[in-house]
């Protein structure tokens, strides 16, 4: 059985099992831990995969699963003691300025730069509401590149803002096409494979020395700087899921 709507999923949820497929984004209530475990345990197939849907919704989940492709020393800080441990670890590595990424905030609104991990600790150390978050070294002179991969469509564009290290276009940045080299494309493919993404919007950090790191990945995202239009892109994504279901 193939289901294509949240209403159909609600109606048949309790009777689904191995061989059944749901195409589309799962409603939030089905992405709770118990519901996800239940679906996966019963062998229900979801397209896009449950894993990539969970990763799309959580910066901390991405930093946990996809950390091998992220900037060195990226970590998830879930408790005050882990922040204290991060202070020590970053100091030992000679890392001063850091960036924190707040969970479930988008368009650069949850990205904050701190001159030191100690400054971050002084600001959030007494508040349990700040956790969890992603903590990374601040990378200087980095190029922010958005990559869109869906079906046979591949394109990339650089996002820039001379007045703000957050290069998001929604935060006042500008864009221009970017030629994606084989190393960057291979990283994108590897990340998609690990996260089981059938298509993706991927943000890369390109370093002056040629290093390339994953910043974030999502099933959907802004395409203001892209050549492809939203309607065409959505059609490619839909076709990709139907092909996988078949």
Number of C-alpha atoms within 10 A of each C-alpha: 9 15 15 13 14 15 10 12 20 11 9 10 14 11 9 17 17 13 11 16 19 22 21 17 18 20 12 10 10 18 18 12 10 10 13 18 14 15 20 14 11 16 15 18 20 22 22 23 18 23 17 25 21 20 23 21 18 20 24 23 19 23 24 15 14 20 20 14 18 19 19 11 16 19 21 24 20 15 14 18 11 13 24 15 11 21 19 14 14 19 13 9 9 9 17 16 19 21 20 22 21 21 18 13 13 14 14 16 14 13 18 16 18 17 13 18 27 20 16 20 17 9 12 14 18 10 10 11 8 16 17 18 23 22 24 23 21 19 15 10 11 16 17 22 26 27 23 27 22 21 16 8 11 12 17 24 23 23 22 20 16 10 9 11 18 21 22 23 18 14 13 14 17 17 20 12 15 14 11 15 8 9 11 20 16 12 16 23 15 14 21 21 12 12 21 17 25 19 22 23 23 22 22 25 22 20 15 11 7 9 12 20 20 23 21 19 28 22 21 15 14 14 17 14 16 17 11 14 10 13 8 10 18 13 11 17 20 15 14 18 18 12 9 11 16 6
